[in-house]
Each structure stands twice: as C-alpha cells, then as structure tokens.
Amino acid sequence: MADPVVIEMANKLAEECLAVQNEVGDDRLFMQVGDVLGASSQTLEEAFLTAIRTRMANDAGRKFLAQRLKAHEDAQKAE
C-alpha cells in the first residue's frame, strides 16, 4: 500500500486532471498525465491511475442510475 501522502497527492492530482480533462474535452488526458508521472514515480502513477479510474467509474455508475430513473419516470408518465 502506498504512503498516505502519495495517496493524498494522487487524489488531488486526479481531481485537477478530471477538471482540466472536462474543460479541454480530452477524455484520455489522464493517460498522458500517467505517462509523465510514471517517468519519475511508478508509485504515484499507480495511485493516480487508481484515483482517476475509481472517479470515472463512480461518474459512469451515477450517470447510469440517473438514466434508469429517468426512463422509469418517463414510463410511469406514459401510463
């Protein structure tokens, strides 16, 4: 397990990266950042990629749930 300081850095960088990624419209920017990190710290790279992927998975799960709820509500209105 990585040092808590590394995890904290990775989490902050992941949040910033996702914000920039959304702003510039490049959904693979995090891969480039990971490459930059990996050139000097594999530990930080791995923690960063984990932080990015878990956040992206969370966003996808929330989007899916919102879509299912909307479809359900639309079906209820149509009845």
Jmol script that loads the backbone (N, CA, C; Angstrom):
load data "model"
ATOM      1  N   MET A   1       0.842  -1.179   0.000  1.00  0.00           N
ATOM      2  CA  MET A   1       0.000   0.000   0.000  1.00  0.00           C
ATOM      3  C   MET A   1       0.885   1.238   0.000  1.00  0.00           C
ATOM      4  N   ALA A   2       0.471   2.218  -0.753  1.00  0.00           N
ATOM      5  CA  ALA A   2       1.254   3.439  -0.874  1.00  0.00           C
ATOM      6  C   ALA A   2       1.160   4.283   0.394  1.00  0.00           C
ATOM      7  N   ASP A   3       2.147   5.105   0.569  1.00  0.00           N
ATOM      8  CA  ASP A   3       2.208   6.064   1.665  1.00  0.00           C
ATOM      9  C   ASP A   3       0.972   6.976   1.592  1.00  0.00           C
ATOM     10  N   PRO A   4       0.370   7.301   2.734  1.00  0.00           N
ATOM     11  CA  PRO A   4      -0.807   8.179   2.726  1.00  0.00           C
ATOM     12  C   PRO A   4      -0.562   9.523   2.023  1.00  0.00           C
ATOM     13  N   VAL A   5       0.641  10.027   2.087  1.00  0.00           N
ATOM     14  CA  VAL A   5       0.960  11.288   1.410  1.00  0.00           C
ATOM     15  C   VAL A   5       0.863  11.104  -0.100  1.00  0.00           C
ATOM     16  N   VAL A   6       1.313   9.961  -0.590  1.00  0.00           N
ATOM     17  CA  VAL A   6       1.237   9.664  -2.020  1.00  0.00           C
ATOM     18  C   VAL A   6      -0.225   9.564  -2.440  1.00  0.00           C
ATOM     19  N   ILE A   7      -1.030   8.902  -1.638  1.00  0.00           N
ATOM     20  CA  ILE A   7      -2.460   8.771  -1.932  1.00  0.00           C
ATOM     21  C   ILE A   7      -3.110  10.147  -1.974  1.00  0.00           C
ATOM     22  N   GLU A   8      -2.783  10.986  -1.022  1.00  0.00           N
ATOM     23  CA  GLU A   8      -3.344  12.338  -0.987  1.00  0.00           C
ATOM     24  C   GLU A   8      -2.935  13.130  -2.235  1.00  0.00           C
ATOM     25  N   MET A   9      -1.664  13.057  -2.606  1.00  0.00           N
ATOM     26  CA  MET A   9      -1.205  13.756  -3.812  1.00  0.00           C
ATOM     27  C   MET A   9      -1.936  13.231  -5.045  1.00  0.00           C
ATOM     28  N   ALA A  10      -2.061  11.922  -5.139  1.00  0.00           N
ATOM     29  CA  ALA A  10      -2.713  11.301  -6.292  1.00  0.00           C
ATOM     30  C   ALA A  10      -4.176  11.723  -6.371  1.00  0.00           C
ATOM     31  N   ASN A  11      -4.858  11.764  -5.238  1.00  0.00           N
ATOM     32  CA  ASN A  11      -6.263  12.173  -5.212  1.00  0.00           C
ATOM     33  C   ASN A  11      -6.435  13.622  -5.655  1.00  0.00           C
ATOM     34  N   LYS A  12      -5.582  14.505  -5.161  1.00  0.00           N
ATOM     35  CA  LYS A  12      -5.659  15.915  -5.558  1.00  0.00           C
ATOM     36  C   LYS A  12      -5.370  16.069  -7.049  1.00  0.00           C
ATOM     37  N   LEU A  13      -4.344  15.385  -7.520  1.00  0.00           N
ATOM     38  CA  LEU A  13      -3.992  15.465  -8.936  1.00  0.00           C
ATOM     39  C   LEU A  13      -5.105  14.890  -9.805  1.00  0.00           C
ATOM     40  N   ALA A  14      -5.742  13.832  -9.349  1.00  0.00           N
ATOM     41  CA  ALA A  14      -6.844  13.233 -10.102  1.00  0.00           C
ATOM     42  C   ALA A  14      -8.004  14.211 -10.231  1.00  0.00           C
ATOM     43  N   GLU A  15      -8.344  14.891  -9.144  1.00  0.00           N
ATOM     44  CA  GLU A  15      -9.426  15.875  -9.187  1.00  0.00           C
ATOM     45  C   GLU A  15      -9.099  16.991 -10.166  1.00  0.00           C
ATOM     46  N   GLU A  16      -7.864  17.500 -10.107  1.00  0.00           N
ATOM     47  CA  GLU A  16      -7.451  18.564 -11.012  1.00  0.00           C
ATOM     48  C   GLU A  16      -7.427  18.085 -12.459  1.00  0.00           C
ATOM     49  N   CYS A  17      -6.935  16.883 -12.665  1.00  0.00           N
ATOM     50  CA  CYS A  17      -6.854  16.333 -14.009  1.00  0.00           C
ATOM     51  C   CYS A  17      -8.245  16.173 -14.615  1.00  0.00           C
ATOM     52  N   LEU A  18      -9.180  15.654 -13.857  1.00  0.00           N
ATOM     53  CA  LEU A  18     -10.535  15.480 -14.373  1.00  0.00           C
ATOM     54  C   LEU A  18     -11.179  16.821 -14.712  1.00  0.00           C
ATOM     55  N   ALA A  19     -10.906  17.830 -13.920  1.00  0.00           N
ATOM     56  CA  ALA A  19     -11.449  19.163 -14.201  1.00  0.00           C
ATOM     57  C   ALA A  19     -10.876  19.697 -15.514  1.00  0.00           C
ATOM     58  N   VAL A  20      -9.569  19.571 -15.702  1.00  0.00           N
ATOM     59  CA  VAL A  20      -8.935  20.034 -16.941  1.00  0.00           C
ATOM     60  C   VAL A  20      -9.417  19.187 -18.111  1.00  0.00           C
ATOM     61  N   GLN A  21      -9.496  17.900 -17.892  1.00  0.00           N
ATOM     62  CA  GLN A  21      -9.952  16.972 -18.931  1.00  0.00           C
ATOM     63  C   GLN A  21     -11.338  17.374 -19.432  1.00  0.00           C
ATOM     64  N   ASN A  22     -12.237  17.689 -18.526  1.00  0.00           N
ATOM     65  CA  ASN A  22     -13.587  18.126 -18.898  1.00  0.00           C
ATOM     66  C   ASN A  22     -13.563  19.470 -19.608  1.00  0.00           C
ATOM     67  N   GLU A  23     -12.719  20.370 -19.138  1.00  0.00           N
ATOM     68  CA  GLU A  23     -12.631  21.713 -19.728  1.00  0.00           C
ATOM     69  C   GLU A  23     -12.117  21.664 -21.167  1.00  0.00           C
ATOM     70  N   VAL A  24     -11.082  20.856 -21.405  1.00  0.00           N
ATOM     71  CA  VAL A  24     -10.478  20.831 -22.750  1.00  0.00           C
ATOM     72  C   VAL A  24     -11.113  19.790 -23.661  1.00  0.00           C
ATOM     73  N   GLY A  25     -11.963  18.923 -23.108  1.00  0.00           N
ATOM     74  CA  GLY A  25     -12.651  17.930 -23.922  1.00  0.00           C
ATOM     75  C   GLY A  25     -11.794  16.760 -24.360  1.00  0.00           C
ATOM     76  N   ASP A  26     -10.768  16.445 -23.580  1.00  0.00           N
ATOM     77  CA  ASP A  26      -9.874  15.326 -23.900  1.00  0.00           C
ATOM     78  C   ASP A  26     -10.062  14.241 -22.846  1.00  0.00           C
ATOM     79  N   ASP A  27     -10.892  13.234 -23.171  1.00  0.00           N
ATOM     80  CA  ASP A  27     -11.222  12.217 -22.169  1.00  0.00           C
ATOM     81  C   ASP A  27     -10.101  11.215 -21.908  1.00  0.00           C
ATOM     82  N   ARG A  28      -8.975  11.366 -22.570  1.00  0.00           N
ATOM     83  CA  ARG A  28      -7.824  10.490 -22.317  1.00  0.00           C
ATOM     84  C   ARG A  28      -6.616  11.259 -21.781  1.00  0.00           C
ATOM     85  N   LEU A  29      -6.831  12.489 -21.376  1.00  0.00           N
ATOM     86  CA  LEU A  29      -5.743  13.302 -20.829  1.00  0.00           C
ATOM     87  C   LEU A  29      -5.069  12.609 -19.653  1.00  0.00           C
ATOM     88  N   PHE A  30      -5.858  11.924 -18.858  1.00  0.00           N
ATOM     89  CA  PHE A  30      -5.307  11.255 -17.677  1.00  0.00           C
ATOM     90  C   PHE A  30      -4.221  10.238 -18.047  1.00  0.00           C
ATOM     91  N   MET A  31      -4.312   9.655 -19.233  1.00  0.00           N
ATOM     92  CA  MET A  31      -3.288   8.696 -19.667  1.00  0.00           C
ATOM     93  C   MET A  31      -1.949   9.406 -19.899  1.00  0.00           C
ATOM     94  N   GLN A  32      -2.014  10.598 -20.454  1.00  0.00           N
ATOM     95  CA  GLN A  32      -0.790  11.375 -20.680  1.00  0.00           C
ATOM     96  C   GLN A  32      -0.174  11.799 -19.354  1.00  0.00           C
ATOM     97  N   VAL A  33      -1.022  12.223 -18.418  1.00  0.00           N
ATOM     98  CA  VAL A  33      -0.521  12.593 -17.095  1.00  0.00           C
ATOM     99  C   VAL A  33       0.108  11.372 -16.431  1.00  0.00           C
ATOM    100  N   GLY A  34      -0.522  10.228 -16.571  1.00  0.00           N
ATOM    101  CA  GLY A  34       0.037   8.996 -16.018  1.00  0.00           C
ATOM    102  C   GLY A  34       1.411   8.680 -16.586  1.00  0.00           C
ATOM    103  N   ASP A  35       1.586   8.907 -17.878  1.00  0.00           N
ATOM    104  CA  ASP A  35       2.893   8.686 -18.509  1.00  0.00           C
ATOM    105  C   ASP A  35       3.953   9.619 -17.924  1.00  0.00           C
ATOM    106  N   VAL A  36       3.577  10.879 -17.722  1.00  0.00           N
ATOM    107  CA  VAL A  36       4.508  11.845 -17.133  1.00  0.00           C
ATOM    108  C   VAL A  36       4.897  11.395 -15.734  1.00  0.00           C
ATOM    109  N   LEU A  37       3.912  10.979 -14.949  1.00  0.00           N
ATOM    110  CA  LEU A  37       4.198  10.529 -13.580  1.00  0.00           C
ATOM    111  C   LEU A  37       5.068   9.280 -13.575  1.00  0.00           C
ATOM    112  N   GLY A  38       4.748   8.341 -14.462  1.00  0.00           N
ATOM    113  CA  GLY A  38       5.477   7.081 -14.499  1.00  0.00           C
ATOM    114  C   GLY A  38       6.946   7.239 -14.839  1.00  0.00           C
ATOM    115  N   ALA A  39       7.282   8.319 -15.510  1.00  0.00           N
ATOM    116  CA  ALA A  39       8.685   8.561 -15.857  1.00  0.00           C
ATOM    117  C   ALA A  39       9.538   8.811 -14.624  1.00  0.00           C
ATOM    118  N   SER A  40       8.905   9.266 -13.533  1.00  0.00           N
ATOM    119  CA  SER A  40       9.689   9.512 -12.336  1.00  0.00           C
ATOM    120  C   SER A  40       9.218   8.782 -11.094  1.00  0.00           C
ATOM    121  N   SER A  41       7.956   8.361 -11.071  1.00  0.00           N
ATOM    122  CA  SER A  41       7.460   7.644  -9.892  1.00  0.00           C
ATOM    123  C   SER A  41       6.340   6.687 -10.274  1.00  0.00           C
ATOM    124  N   GLN A  42       6.683   5.419 -10.338  1.00  0.00           N
ATOM    125  CA  GLN A  42       5.676   4.414 -10.643  1.00  0.00           C
ATOM    126  C   GLN A  42       4.631   4.350  -9.528  1.00  0.00           C
ATOM    127  N   THR A  43       5.043   4.586  -8.314  1.00  0.00           N
ATOM    128  CA  THR A  43       4.122   4.551  -7.179  1.00  0.00           C
ATOM    129  C   THR A  43       3.053   5.625  -7.315  1.00  0.00           C
ATOM    130  N   LEU A  44       3.466   6.851  -7.628  1.00  0.00           N
ATOM    131  CA  LEU A  44       2.499   7.926  -7.802  1.00  0.00           C
ATOM    132  C   LEU A  44       1.648   7.691  -9.038  1.00  0.00           C
ATOM    133  N   GLU A  45       2.243   7.174 -10.090  1.00  0.00           N
ATOM    134  CA  GLU A  45       1.480   6.863 -11.301  1.00  0.00           C
ATOM    135  C   GLU A  45       0.351   5.883 -10.992  1.00  0.00           C
ATOM    136  N   GLU A  46       0.653   4.805 -10.294  1.00  0.00           N
ATOM    137  CA  GLU A  46      -0.348   3.794  -9.980  1.00  0.00           C
ATOM    138  C   GLU A  46      -1.445   4.358  -9.083  1.00  0.00           C
ATOM    139  N   ALA A  47      -1.060   5.141  -8.080  1.00  0.00           N
ATOM    140  CA  ALA A  47      -2.055   5.738  -7.182  1.00  0.00           C
ATOM    141  C   ALA A  47      -2.937   6.723  -7.951  1.00  0.00           C
ATOM    142  N   PHE A  48      -2.347   7.504  -8.838  1.00  0.00           N
ATOM    143  CA  PHE A  48      -3.091   8.459  -9.653  1.00  0.00           C
ATOM    144  C   PHE A  48      -4.072   7.742 -10.569  1.00  0.00           C
ATOM    145  N   LEU A  49      -3.611   6.714 -11.269  1.00  0.00           N
ATOM    146  CA  LEU A  49      -4.495   5.996 -12.189  1.00  0.00           C
ATOM    147  C   LEU A  49      -5.638   5.315 -11.447  1.00  0.00           C
ATOM    148  N   THR A  50      -5.363   4.804 -10.264  1.00  0.00           N
ATOM    149  CA  THR A  50      -6.423   4.223  -9.447  1.00  0.00           C
ATOM    150  C   THR A  50      -7.440   5.294  -9.059  1.00  0.00           C
ATOM    151  N   ALA A  51      -6.949   6.453  -8.646  1.00  0.00           N
ATOM    152  CA  ALA A  51      -7.843   7.543  -8.257  1.00  0.00           C
ATOM    153  C   ALA A  51      -8.695   8.001  -9.439  1.00  0.00           C
ATOM    154  N   ILE A  52      -8.093   8.111 -10.608  1.00  0.00           N
ATOM    155  CA  ILE A  52      -8.823   8.526 -11.818  1.00  0.00           C
ATOM    156  C   ILE A  52      -9.886   7.486 -12.164  1.00  0.00           C
ATOM    157  N   ARG A  53      -9.477   6.239 -12.215  1.00  0.00           N
ATOM    158  CA  ARG A  53     -10.406   5.184 -12.647  1.00  0.00           C
ATOM    159  C   ARG A  53     -11.577   5.025 -11.694  1.00  0.00           C
ATOM    160  N   THR A  54     -11.333   5.131 -10.410  1.00  0.00           N
ATOM    161  CA  THR A  54     -12.439   4.994  -9.469  1.00  0.00           C
ATOM    162  C   THR A  54     -13.412   6.161  -9.595  1.00  0.00           C
ATOM    163  N   ARG A  55     -12.887   7.351  -9.825  1.00  0.00           N
ATOM    164  CA  ARG A  55     -13.768   8.504 -10.015  1.00  0.00           C
ATOM    165  C   ARG A  55     -14.557   8.386 -11.316  1.00  0.00           C
ATOM    166  N   MET A  56     -13.893   7.950 -12.371  1.00  0.00           N
ATOM    167  CA  MET A  56     -14.586   7.781 -13.647  1.00  0.00           C
ATOM    168  C   MET A  56     -15.651   6.685 -13.549  1.00  0.00           C
ATOM    169  N   ALA A  57     -15.345   5.620 -12.844  1.00  0.00           N
ATOM    170  CA  ALA A  57     -16.323   4.545 -12.645  1.00  0.00           C
ATOM    171  C   ALA A  57     -17.508   5.051 -11.830  1.00  0.00           C
ATOM    172  N   ASN A  58     -17.234   5.826 -10.799  1.00  0.00           N
ATOM    173  CA  ASN A  58     -18.299   6.404  -9.989  1.00  0.00           C
ATOM    174  C   ASN A  58     -19.201   7.289 -10.845  1.00  0.00           C
ATOM    175  N   ASP A  59     -18.596   8.134 -11.672  1.00  0.00           N
ATOM    176  CA  ASP A  59     -19.380   9.014 -12.550  1.00  0.00           C
ATOM    177  C   ASP A  59     -20.234   8.200 -13.515  1.00  0.00           C
ATOM    178  N   ALA A  60     -19.664   7.133 -14.077  1.00  0.00           N
ATOM    179  CA  ALA A  60     -20.414   6.286 -15.008  1.00  0.00           C
ATOM    180  C   ALA A  60     -21.577   5.593 -14.295  1.00  0.00           C
ATOM    181  N   GLY A  61     -21.339   5.130 -13.098  1.00  0.00           N
ATOM    182  CA  GLY A  61     -22.407   4.488 -12.323  1.00  0.00           C
ATOM    183  C   GLY A  61     -23.528   5.449 -12.001  1.00  0.00           C
ATOM    184  N   ARG A  62     -23.186   6.657 -11.601  1.00  0.00           N
ATOM    185  CA  ARG A  62     -24.201   7.667 -11.292  1.00  0.00           C
ATOM    186  C   ARG A  62     -24.990   8.058 -12.538  1.00  0.00           C
ATOM    187  N   LYS A  63     -24.296   8.184 -13.666  1.00  0.00           N
ATOM    188  CA  LYS A  63     -24.969   8.519 -14.926  1.00  0.00           C
ATOM    189  C   LYS A  63     -25.952   7.413 -15.308  1.00  0.00           C
ATOM    190  N   PHE A  64     -25.521   6.163 -15.171  1.00  0.00           N
ATOM    191  CA  PHE A  64     -26.378   5.027 -15.471  1.00  0.00           C
ATOM    192  C   PHE A  64     -27.636   5.039 -14.599  1.00  0.00           C
ATOM    193  N   LEU A  65     -27.445   5.249 -13.299  1.00  0.00           N
ATOM    194  CA  LEU A  65     -28.593   5.288 -12.392  1.00  0.00           C
ATOM    195  C   LEU A  65     -29.553   6.418 -12.741  1.00  0.00           C
ATOM    196  N   ALA A  66     -29.008   7.575 -13.074  1.00  0.00           N
ATOM    197  CA  ALA A  66     -29.865   8.706 -13.450  1.00  0.00           C
ATOM    198  C   ALA A  66     -30.656   8.385 -14.710  1.00  0.00           C
ATOM    199  N   GLN A  67     -30.025   7.734 -15.672  1.00  0.00           N
ATOM    200  CA  GLN A  67     -30.724   7.359 -16.903  1.00  0.00           C
ATOM    201  C   GLN A  67     -31.830   6.343 -16.625  1.00  0.00           C
ATOM    202  N   ARG A  68     -31.534   5.369 -15.784  1.00  0.00           N
ATOM    203  CA  ARG A  68     -32.551   4.362 -15.447  1.00  0.00           C
ATOM    204  C   ARG A  68     -33.730   4.992 -14.726  1.00  0.00           C
ATOM    205  N   LEU A  69     -33.440   5.891 -13.808  1.00  0.00           N
ATOM    206  CA  LEU A  69     -34.514   6.562 -13.086  1.00  0.00           C
ATOM    207  C   LEU A  69     -35.360   7.399 -14.038  1.00  0.00           C
ATOM    208  N   LYS A  70     -34.729   8.125 -14.940  1.00  0.00           N
ATOM    209  CA  LYS A  70     -35.469   8.934 -15.911  1.00  0.00           C
ATOM    210  C   LYS A  70     -36.334   8.051 -16.801  1.00  0.00           C
ATOM    211  N   ALA A  71     -35.791   6.934 -17.265  1.00  0.00           N
ATOM    212  CA  ALA A  71     -36.571   6.020 -18.101  1.00  0.00           C
ATOM    213  C   ALA A  71     -37.778   5.483 -17.334  1.00  0.00           C
ATOM    214  N   HIS A  72     -37.572   5.159 -16.078  1.00  0.00           N
ATOM    215  CA  HIS A  72     -38.671   4.682 -15.231  1.00  0.00           C
ATOM    216  C   HIS A  72     -39.739   5.767 -15.063  1.00  0.00           C
ATOM    217  N   GLU A  73     -39.301   6.975 -14.754  1.00  0.00           N
ATOM    218  CA  GLU A  73     -40.243   8.079 -14.574  1.00  0.00           C
ATOM    219  C   GLU A  73     -41.005   8.376 -15.853  1.00  0.00           C
ATOM    220  N   ASP A  74     -40.299   8.337 -17.000  1.00  0.00           N
ATOM    221  CA  ASP A  74     -40.960   8.560 -18.288  1.00  0.00           C
ATOM    222  C   ASP A  74     -41.997   7.481 -18.571  1.00  0.00           C
ATOM    223  N   ALA A  75     -41.685   6.245 -18.235  1.00  0.00           N
ATOM    224  CA  ALA A  75     -42.617   5.131 -18.440  1.00  0.00           C
ATOM    225  C   ALA A  75     -43.843   5.298 -17.552  1.00  0.00           C
ATOM    226  N   GLN A  76     -43.629   5.776 -16.324  1.00  0.00           N
ATOM    227  CA  GLN A  76     -44.754   5.989 -15.395  1.00  0.00           C
ATOM    228  C   GLN A  76     -45.691   7.082 -15.928  1.00  0.00           C
ATOM    229  N   LYS A  77     -45.107   8.131 -16.500  1.00  0.00           N
ATOM    230  CA  LYS A  77     -45.918   9.227 -17.043  1.00  0.00           C
ATOM    231  C   LYS A  77     -46.718   8.790 -18.264  1.00  0.00           C
ATOM    232  N   ALA A  78     -46.145   7.868 -19.031  1.00  0.00           N
ATOM    233  CA  ALA A  78     -46.797   7.416 -20.256  1.00  0.00           C
ATOM    234  C   ALA A  78     -47.995   6.512 -19.973  1.00  0.00           C
ATOM    235  N   GLU A  79     -48.062   5.951 -18.792  1.00  0.00           N
ATOM    236  CA  GLU A  79     -49.161   5.034 -18.455  1.00  0.00           C
ATOM    237  C   GLU A  79     -50.448   5.745 -18.172  1.00  0.00           C
TER     238      GLU A  79
END
end "model"
wireframe off; spacefill off
backbone 0.3
color backbone group
